[in-house]
Amino acid sequence: MGYSSSLIQRKFKDIVGKRYESVLKEYSEFLLTDEEMLVPEVRSILVPLDPFVDEITDEAIDVLSAYNATISLAYITDAGVLGLLEQTLDRQSAEEFRAKKEADGRELLERITERLKEHGFPTQTRMFVGQTGDDVVRMAKNYDMIALSRWYADGEATDLSISPTVLRICQRVETPALIY
């Protein structure tokens, strides 16, 4: 018998009688299952980056240091933005924009990699053009955890808000997520 089932059984013993199953169903979403009570082992962490992410916060590094994990940094340039620029501007201007974003991405990857190595994290990096939300959801299946900046894929986010893309990613992945 699972923890939540046994808790409800003890709490509502002799009170609910035949309603036990409905009480269990109604309250099960508020109680952790036995599986959810286990702390998962985290060996690999995905950290998606884009032009709107400047840095990994000290607080996030502190949390990530609790795991003995390899951190994979993935800089994703939004294919939708590049496609829109190619339609709006001439091809040469779009290529210049892409080259600038790739240079910015390489610099960000180098800066964050250096900072993580200072804290003793093994790191991997990759850079590609893709869908900022869909590709993270697809890649998250191969990692034990993802760490997302609250500003990922949204230049409009303020200090107090979270990017809609980050919220959508968290709703779609089964992997635990850290939002910093």
Residue, then its C-alpha position, 0 to 999 in steps of 0.5 A: m500500500g502506498y504512502s498516500s493510500s495508507l495515510i488516507q486509510r488511517k485518517f478516514k478510517d471508519i468515517v468515509g466507509k464506502r467513500y474511501e476510493s473517491v476521497l483517495k482520488e480527490y486528495s491524491e494530487f495533494l499527496l506525494t506518491d511513494e515514487e515521488m518521495l524518492v529523490p532522483e539521482v541527477r547525473s546530467i543537467l541541461v542548461p539551455l541558453d539564448p540571447f536573453v540569458d546573460e548568466i547563471t546566478d550564484e543561487a543556481i550554481d549553489v543548487l546545482s552543486a548539490y549534484n555530481a552532474t555533468i552540465s550540458l550548455a546548449y545555445i539555441t538561436d531561434a529559427g523562427v526569428l531567422g526565418l522572419l529576418e530572411q523574409t523581411l531583410d535581404r539574405q546578406s543582412a540575415e546572414e550578418f545577424r545570424a553570424k553576430k548571434e552565433a558569435d554572441g552565443r560562443e562568447l556566452l558559452e565560453r563565459i558560463t563554461e569558465r564560471l562552471k569549471e571554476h566551481g568544479f563542474p564538468t561541462q559540455t557545450r553545443m550550439f545550433v539553430g532551432q525552436t527554443g521551446d520544442d528543442v528543449v522539450r525534446m532534449a530534456k528526455n536525455y537529461d536527469m534535470i533541466a535548469l532554465s533562466r526565467w528570461y529564457a526565450d523572452g526579452e520582455a520578461t521583468d525581474l518578477s516574471i517568468s518567460p511564457t516559454v519557460l512555463r510551457i517547457c516546464q508543463r511539457v517535460e517530465t524531467p525535474a526543472l530548476i528555474y533560476 
